[in-house]
Amino acid sequence: MLAAGVVALAAGTYVFRWAGPALRDRVRLPARVVRLLEIGAVVLLTALVAVTTLPLGTADLGFAMPAGVLAGGLVAWFRRPILLVILAAAATTAFIRLLGIS
């Protein structure tokens, strides 16, 4: 049963990835729909970041992880490369934990 689910998800993913380029010239979406899809993608990614970086209720979160997320967000706000964002977040978290604050 699990293998069938994995195969079905893999096939569905392949079809969706193929459908975008295949239907790009045939389907025209209104500008409002395109804008809502862009906003939806940003909201979805923000929710994903919040859920994965701030595991509230699962452990003692402390101060280091939220501070690292904040530092990474600040670097991203200034539109720096993603590698710099990740390094800033990791370095901030590691430094705070090294100091023994959290």
Phi and psi in radians as a Rosetta constraint file:
Dihedral C 1 N 2 CA 2 C 2 CIRCULARHARMONIC -1.139 0.35
Dihedral N 2 CA 2 C 2 N 3 CIRCULARHARMONIC -0.718 0.35
Dihedral C 2 N 3 CA 3 C 3 CIRCULARHARMONIC -1.112 0.35
Dihedral N 3 CA 3 C 3 N 4 CIRCULARHARMONIC -0.663 0.35
Dihedral C 3 N 4 CA 4 C 4 CIRCULARHARMONIC -1.128 0.35
Dihedral N 4 CA 4 C 4 N 5 CIRCULARHARMONIC -0.686 0.35
Dihedral C 4 N 5 CA 5 C 5 CIRCULARHARMONIC -1.132 0.35
Dihedral N 5 CA 5 C 5 N 6 CIRCULARHARMONIC -0.716 0.35
Dihedral C 5 N 6 CA 6 C 6 CIRCULARHARMONIC -1.113 0.35
Dihedral N 6 CA 6 C 6 N 7 CIRCULARHARMONIC -0.774 0.35
Dihedral C 6 N 7 CA 7 C 7 CIRCULARHARMONIC -1.110 0.35
Dihedral N 7 CA 7 C 7 N 8 CIRCULARHARMONIC -0.738 0.35
Dihedral C 7 N 8 CA 8 C 8 CIRCULARHARMONIC -1.104 0.35
Dihedral N 8 CA 8 C 8 N 9 CIRCULARHARMONIC -0.747 0.35
Dihedral C 8 N 9 CA 9 C 9 CIRCULARHARMONIC -1.155 0.35
Dihedral N 9 CA 9 C 9 N 10 CIRCULARHARMONIC -0.669 0.35
Dihedral C 9 N 10 CA 10 C 10 CIRCULARHARMONIC -1.140 0.35
Dihedral N 10 CA 10 C 10 N 11 CIRCULARHARMONIC -0.751 0.35
Dihedral C 10 N 11 CA 11 C 11 CIRCULARHARMONIC -1.138 0.35
Dihedral N 11 CA 11 C 11 N 12 CIRCULARHARMONIC -0.740 0.35
Dihedral C 11 N 12 CA 12 C 12 CIRCULARHARMONIC -1.103 0.35
Dihedral N 12 CA 12 C 12 N 13 CIRCULARHARMONIC -0.706 0.35
Dihedral C 12 N 13 CA 13 C 13 CIRCULARHARMONIC -1.104 0.35
Dihedral N 13 CA 13 C 13 N 14 CIRCULARHARMONIC -0.756 0.35
Dihedral C 13 N 14 CA 14 C 14 CIRCULARHARMONIC -1.079 0.35
Dihedral N 14 CA 14 C 14 N 15 CIRCULARHARMONIC -0.766 0.35
Dihedral C 14 N 15 CA 15 C 15 CIRCULARHARMONIC -1.110 0.35
Dihedral N 15 CA 15 C 15 N 16 CIRCULARHARMONIC -0.757 0.35
Dihedral C 15 N 16 CA 16 C 16 CIRCULARHARMONIC -1.119 0.35
Dihedral N 16 CA 16 C 16 N 17 CIRCULARHARMONIC -0.716 0.35
Dihedral C 16 N 17 CA 17 C 17 CIRCULARHARMONIC -1.176 0.35
Dihedral N 17 CA 17 C 17 N 18 CIRCULARHARMONIC -0.579 0.35
Dihedral C 17 N 18 CA 18 C 18 CIRCULARHARMONIC -1.318 0.35
Dihedral N 18 CA 18 C 18 N 19 CIRCULARHARMONIC -0.620 0.35
Dihedral C 18 N 19 CA 19 C 19 CIRCULARHARMONIC -1.146 0.35
Dihedral N 19 CA 19 C 19 N 20 CIRCULARHARMONIC -0.586 0.35
Dihedral C 19 N 20 CA 20 C 20 CIRCULARHARMONIC -1.015 0.35
Dihedral N 20 CA 20 C 20 N 21 CIRCULARHARMONIC -1.056 0.35
Dihedral C 20 N 21 CA 21 C 21 CIRCULARHARMONIC -1.138 0.35
Dihedral N 21 CA 21 C 21 N 22 CIRCULARHARMONIC -0.580 0.35
Dihedral C 21 N 22 CA 22 C 22 CIRCULARHARMONIC -1.212 0.35
Dihedral N 22 CA 22 C 22 N 23 CIRCULARHARMONIC -0.602 0.35
Dihedral C 22 N 23 CA 23 C 23 CIRCULARHARMONIC -1.804 0.35
Dihedral N 23 CA 23 C 23 N 24 CIRCULARHARMONIC 0.055 0.35
Dihedral C 23 N 24 CA 24 C 24 CIRCULARHARMONIC -0.988 0.35
Dihedral N 24 CA 24 C 24 N 25 CIRCULARHARMONIC -0.743 0.35
Dihedral C 24 N 25 CA 25 C 25 CIRCULARHARMONIC -1.470 0.35
Dihedral N 25 CA 25 C 25 N 26 CIRCULARHARMONIC -0.257 0.35
Dihedral C 25 N 26 CA 26 C 26 CIRCULARHARMONIC -1.641 0.35
Dihedral N 26 CA 26 C 26 N 27 CIRCULARHARMONIC -0.513 0.35
Dihedral C 26 N 27 CA 27 C 27 CIRCULARHARMONIC -1.916 0.35
Dihedral N 27 CA 27 C 27 N 28 CIRCULARHARMONIC 2.195 0.35
Dihedral C 27 N 28 CA 28 C 28 CIRCULARHARMONIC -1.961 0.35
Dihedral N 28 CA 28 C 28 N 29 CIRCULARHARMONIC 2.115 0.35
Dihedral C 28 N 29 CA 29 C 29 CIRCULARHARMONIC -1.718 0.35
Dihedral N 29 CA 29 C 29 N 30 CIRCULARHARMONIC 2.500 0.35
Dihedral C 29 N 30 CA 30 C 30 CIRCULARHARMONIC -1.086 0.35
Dihedral N 30 CA 30 C 30 N 31 CIRCULARHARMONIC 2.702 0.35
Dihedral C 30 N 31 CA 31 C 31 CIRCULARHARMONIC -1.034 0.35
Dihedral N 31 CA 31 C 31 N 32 CIRCULARHARMONIC -0.621 0.35
Dihedral C 31 N 32 CA 32 C 32 CIRCULARHARMONIC -1.131 0.35
Dihedral N 32 CA 32 C 32 N 33 CIRCULARHARMONIC -0.708 0.35
Dihedral C 32 N 33 CA 33 C 33 CIRCULARHARMONIC -1.163 0.35
Dihedral N 33 CA 33 C 33 N 34 CIRCULARHARMONIC -0.732 0.35
Dihedral C 33 N 34 CA 34 C 34 CIRCULARHARMONIC -1.065 0.35
Dihedral N 34 CA 34 C 34 N 35 CIRCULARHARMONIC -0.753 0.35
Dihedral C 34 N 35 CA 35 C 35 CIRCULARHARMONIC -1.119 0.35
Dihedral N 35 CA 35 C 35 N 36 CIRCULARHARMONIC -0.741 0.35
Dihedral C 35 N 36 CA 36 C 36 CIRCULARHARMONIC -1.134 0.35
Dihedral N 36 CA 36 C 36 N 37 CIRCULARHARMONIC -0.637 0.35
Dihedral C 36 N 37 CA 37 C 37 CIRCULARHARMONIC -1.156 0.35
Dihedral N 37 CA 37 C 37 N 38 CIRCULARHARMONIC -0.676 0.35
Dihedral C 37 N 38 CA 38 C 38 CIRCULARHARMONIC -1.123 0.35
Dihedral N 38 CA 38 C 38 N 39 CIRCULARHARMONIC -0.773 0.35
Dihedral C 38 N 39 CA 39 C 39 CIRCULARHARMONIC -1.131 0.35
Dihedral N 39 CA 39 C 39 N 40 CIRCULARHARMONIC -0.710 0.35
Dihedral C 39 N 40 CA 40 C 40 CIRCULARHARMONIC -1.072 0.35
Dihedral N 40 CA 40 C 40 N 41 CIRCULARHARMONIC -0.667 0.35
Dihedral C 40 N 41 CA 41 C 41 CIRCULARHARMONIC -1.139 0.35
Dihedral N 41 CA 41 C 41 N 42 CIRCULARHARMONIC -0.712 0.35
Dihedral C 41 N 42 CA 42 C 42 CIRCULARHARMONIC -1.152 0.35
Dihedral N 42 CA 42 C 42 N 43 CIRCULARHARMONIC -0.744 0.35
Dihedral C 42 N 43 CA 43 C 43 CIRCULARHARMONIC -1.128 0.35
Dihedral N 43 CA 43 C 43 N 44 CIRCULARHARMONIC -0.723 0.35
Dihedral C 43 N 44 CA 44 C 44 CIRCULARHARMONIC -1.109 0.35
Dihedral N 44 CA 44 C 44 N 45 CIRCULARHARMONIC -0.776 0.35
Dihedral C 44 N 45 CA 45 C 45 CIRCULARHARMONIC -1.157 0.35
Dihedral N 45 CA 45 C 45 N 46 CIRCULARHARMONIC -0.658 0.35
Dihedral C 45 N 46 CA 46 C 46 CIRCULARHARMONIC -1.118 0.35
Dihedral N 46 CA 46 C 46 N 47 CIRCULARHARMONIC -0.752 0.35
Dihedral C 46 N 47 CA 47 C 47 CIRCULARHARMONIC -1.111 0.35
Dihedral N 47 CA 47 C 47 N 48 CIRCULARHARMONIC -0.683 0.35
Dihedral C 47 N 48 CA 48 C 48 CIRCULARHARMONIC -1.108 0.35
Dihedral N 48 CA 48 C 48 N 49 CIRCULARHARMONIC -0.750 0.35
Dihedral C 48 N 49 CA 49 C 49 CIRCULARHARMONIC -1.106 0.35
Dihedral N 49 CA 49 C 49 N 50 CIRCULARHARMONIC -0.769 0.35
Dihedral C 49 N 50 CA 50 C 50 CIRCULARHARMONIC -1.109 0.35
Dihedral N 50 CA 50 C 50 N 51 CIRCULARHARMONIC -0.732 0.35
Dihedral C 50 N 51 CA 51 C 51 CIRCULARHARMONIC -1.240 0.35
Dihedral N 51 CA 51 C 51 N 52 CIRCULARHARMONIC -0.660 0.35
Dihedral C 51 N 52 CA 52 C 52 CIRCULARHARMONIC -1.489 0.35
Dihedral N 52 CA 52 C 52 N 53 CIRCULARHARMONIC -0.431 0.35
Dihedral C 52 N 53 CA 53 C 53 CIRCULARHARMONIC -1.732 0.35
Dihedral N 53 CA 53 C 53 N 54 CIRCULARHARMONIC -0.343 0.35
Dihedral C 53 N 54 CA 54 C 54 CIRCULARHARMONIC -2.156 0.35
Dihedral N 54 CA 54 C 54 N 55 CIRCULARHARMONIC 1.362 0.35
Dihedral C 54 N 55 CA 55 C 55 CIRCULARHARMONIC -1.319 0.35
Dihedral N 55 CA 55 C 55 N 56 CIRCULARHARMONIC 1.302 0.35
Dihedral C 55 N 56 CA 56 C 56 CIRCULARHARMONIC -1.172 0.35
Dihedral N 56 CA 56 C 56 N 57 CIRCULARHARMONIC 2.356 0.35
Dihedral C 56 N 57 CA 57 C 57 CIRCULARHARMONIC 1.503 0.35
Dihedral N 57 CA 57 C 57 N 58 CIRCULARHARMONIC -0.094 0.35
Dihedral C 57 N 58 CA 58 C 58 CIRCULARHARMONIC -1.810 0.35
Dihedral N 58 CA 58 C 58 N 59 CIRCULARHARMONIC -0.388 0.35
Dihedral C 58 N 59 CA 59 C 59 CIRCULARHARMONIC -2.872 0.35
Dihedral N 59 CA 59 C 59 N 60 CIRCULARHARMONIC 3.032 0.35
Dihedral C 59 N 60 CA 60 C 60 CIRCULARHARMONIC -1.277 0.35
Dihedral N 60 CA 60 C 60 N 61 CIRCULARHARMONIC 1.912 0.35
Dihedral C 60 N 61 CA 61 C 61 CIRCULARHARMONIC -1.282 0.35
Dihedral N 61 CA 61 C 61 N 62 CIRCULARHARMONIC -0.696 0.35
Dihedral C 61 N 62 CA 62 C 62 CIRCULARHARMONIC 1.276 0.35
Dihedral N 62 CA 62 C 62 N 63 CIRCULARHARMONIC -2.891 0.35
Dihedral C 62 N 63 CA 63 C 63 CIRCULARHARMONIC -1.829 0.35
Dihedral N 63 CA 63 C 63 N 64 CIRCULARHARMONIC -0.397 0.35
Dihedral C 63 N 64 CA 64 C 64 CIRCULARHARMONIC -1.174 0.35
Dihedral N 64 CA 64 C 64 N 65 CIRCULARHARMONIC -0.812 0.35
Dihedral C 64 N 65 CA 65 C 65 CIRCULARHARMONIC -1.152 0.35
Dihedral N 65 CA 65 C 65 N 66 CIRCULARHARMONIC -0.849 0.35
Dihedral C 65 N 66 CA 66 C 66 CIRCULARHARMONIC -1.068 0.35
Dihedral N 66 CA 66 C 66 N 67 CIRCULARHARMONIC -0.597 0.35
Dihedral C 66 N 67 CA 67 C 67 CIRCULARHARMONIC -1.152 0.35
Dihedral N 67 CA 67 C 67 N 68 CIRCULARHARMONIC -0.690 0.35
Dihedral C 67 N 68 CA 68 C 68 CIRCULARHARMONIC -1.126 0.35
Dihedral N 68 CA 68 C 68 N 69 CIRCULARHARMONIC -0.729 0.35
Dihedral C 68 N 69 CA 69 C 69 CIRCULARHARMONIC -1.099 0.35
Dihedral N 69 CA 69 C 69 N 70 CIRCULARHARMONIC -0.719 0.35
Dihedral C 69 N 70 CA 70 C 70 CIRCULARHARMONIC -1.107 0.35
Dihedral N 70 CA 70 C 70 N 71 CIRCULARHARMONIC -0.742 0.35
Dihedral C 70 N 71 CA 71 C 71 CIRCULARHARMONIC -1.123 0.35
Dihedral N 71 CA 71 C 71 N 72 CIRCULARHARMONIC -0.760 0.35
Dihedral C 71 N 72 CA 72 C 72 CIRCULARHARMONIC -1.107 0.35
Dihedral N 72 CA 72 C 72 N 73 CIRCULARHARMONIC -0.693 0.35
Dihedral C 72 N 73 CA 73 C 73 CIRCULARHARMONIC -1.132 0.35
Dihedral N 73 CA 73 C 73 N 74 CIRCULARHARMONIC -0.655 0.35
Dihedral C 73 N 74 CA 74 C 74 CIRCULARHARMONIC -1.146 0.35
Dihedral N 74 CA 74 C 74 N 75 CIRCULARHARMONIC -0.754 0.35
Dihedral C 74 N 75 CA 75 C 75 CIRCULARHARMONIC -1.148 0.35
Dihedral N 75 CA 75 C 75 N 76 CIRCULARHARMONIC -0.683 0.35
Dihedral C 75 N 76 CA 76 C 76 CIRCULARHARMONIC -1.163 0.35
Dihedral N 76 CA 76 C 76 N 77 CIRCULARHARMONIC -0.570 0.35
Dihedral C 76 N 77 CA 77 C 77 CIRCULARHARMONIC -1.034 0.35
Dihedral N 77 CA 77 C 77 N 78 CIRCULARHARMONIC -0.592 0.35
Dihedral C 77 N 78 CA 78 C 78 CIRCULARHARMONIC -1.543 0.35
Dihedral N 78 CA 78 C 78 N 79 CIRCULARHARMONIC 0.256 0.35
Dihedral C 78 N 79 CA 79 C 79 CIRCULARHARMONIC 0.999 0.35
Dihedral N 79 CA 79 C 79 N 80 CIRCULARHARMONIC 0.831 0.35
Dihedral C 79 N 80 CA 80 C 80 CIRCULARHARMONIC -1.548 0.35
Dihedral N 80 CA 80 C 80 N 81 CIRCULARHARMONIC 2.853 0.35
Dihedral C 80 N 81 CA 81 C 81 CIRCULARHARMONIC -1.047 0.35
Dihedral N 81 CA 81 C 81 N 82 CIRCULARHARMONIC 2.638 0.35
Dihedral C 81 N 82 CA 82 C 82 CIRCULARHARMONIC -1.069 0.35
Dihedral N 82 CA 82 C 82 N 83 CIRCULARHARMONIC -0.592 0.35
Dihedral C 82 N 83 CA 83 C 83 CIRCULARHARMONIC -1.095 0.35
Dihedral N 83 CA 83 C 83 N 84 CIRCULARHARMONIC -0.696 0.35
Dihedral C 83 N 84 CA 84 C 84 CIRCULARHARMONIC -1.171 0.35
Dihedral N 84 CA 84 C 84 N 85 CIRCULARHARMONIC -0.644 0.35
Dihedral C 84 N 85 CA 85 C 85 CIRCULARHARMONIC -1.087 0.35
Dihedral N 85 CA 85 C 85 N 86 CIRCULARHARMONIC -0.826 0.35
Dihedral C 85 N 86 CA 86 C 86 CIRCULARHARMONIC -1.128 0.35
Dihedral N 86 CA 86 C 86 N 87 CIRCULARHARMONIC -0.761 0.35
Dihedral C 86 N 87 CA 87 C 87 CIRCULARHARMONIC -1.125 0.35
Dihedral N 87 CA 87 C 87 N 88 CIRCULARHARMONIC -0.677 0.35
Dihedral C 87 N 88 CA 88 C 88 CIRCULARHARMONIC -1.134 0.35
Dihedral N 88 CA 88 C 88 N 89 CIRCULARHARMONIC -0.753 0.35
Dihedral C 88 N 89 CA 89 C 89 CIRCULARHARMONIC -1.141 0.35
Dihedral N 89 CA 89 C 89 N 90 CIRCULARHARMONIC -0.788 0.35
Dihedral C 89 N 90 CA 90 C 90 CIRCULARHARMONIC -1.167 0.35
Dihedral N 90 CA 90 C 90 N 91 CIRCULARHARMONIC -0.741 0.35
Dihedral C 90 N 91 CA 91 C 91 CIRCULARHARMONIC -1.141 0.35
Dihedral N 91 CA 91 C 91 N 92 CIRCULARHARMONIC -0.702 0.35
Dihedral C 91 N 92 CA 92 C 92 CIRCULARHARMONIC -1.119 0.35
Dihedral N 92 CA 92 C 92 N 93 CIRCULARHARMONIC -0.801 0.35
Dihedral C 92 N 93 CA 93 C 93 CIRCULARHARMONIC -1.082 0.35
Dihedral N 93 CA 93 C 93 N 94 CIRCULARHARMONIC -0.799 0.35
Dihedral C 93 N 94 CA 94 C 94 CIRCULARHARMONIC -1.124 0.35
Dihedral N 94 CA 94 C 94 N 95 CIRCULARHARMONIC -0.713 0.35
Dihedral C 94 N 95 CA 95 C 95 CIRCULARHARMONIC -1.137 0.35
Dihedral N 95 CA 95 C 95 N 96 CIRCULARHARMONIC -0.743 0.35
Dihedral C 95 N 96 CA 96 C 96 CIRCULARHARMONIC -1.151 0.35
Dihedral N 96 CA 96 C 96 N 97 CIRCULARHARMONIC -0.699 0.35
Dihedral C 96 N 97 CA 97 C 97 CIRCULARHARMONIC -1.208 0.35
Dihedral N 97 CA 97 C 97 N 98 CIRCULARHARMONIC -0.585 0.35
Dihedral C 97 N 98 CA 98 C 98 CIRCULARHARMONIC -1.118 0.35
Dihedral N 98 CA 98 C 98 N 99 CIRCULARHARMONIC -0.651 0.35
Dihedral C 98 N 99 CA 99 C 99 CIRCULARHARMONIC -1.247 0.35
Dihedral N 99 CA 99 C 99 N 100 CIRCULARHARMONIC -0.231 0.35
Dihedral C 99 N 100 CA 100 C 100 CIRCULARHARMONIC 1.420 0.35
Dihedral N 100 CA 100 C 100 N 101 CIRCULARHARMONIC 0.238 0.35
Dihedral C 100 N 101 CA 101 C 101 CIRCULARHARMONIC -1.191 0.35
Dihedral N 101 CA 101 C 101 N 102 CIRCULARHARMONIC -0.718 0.35
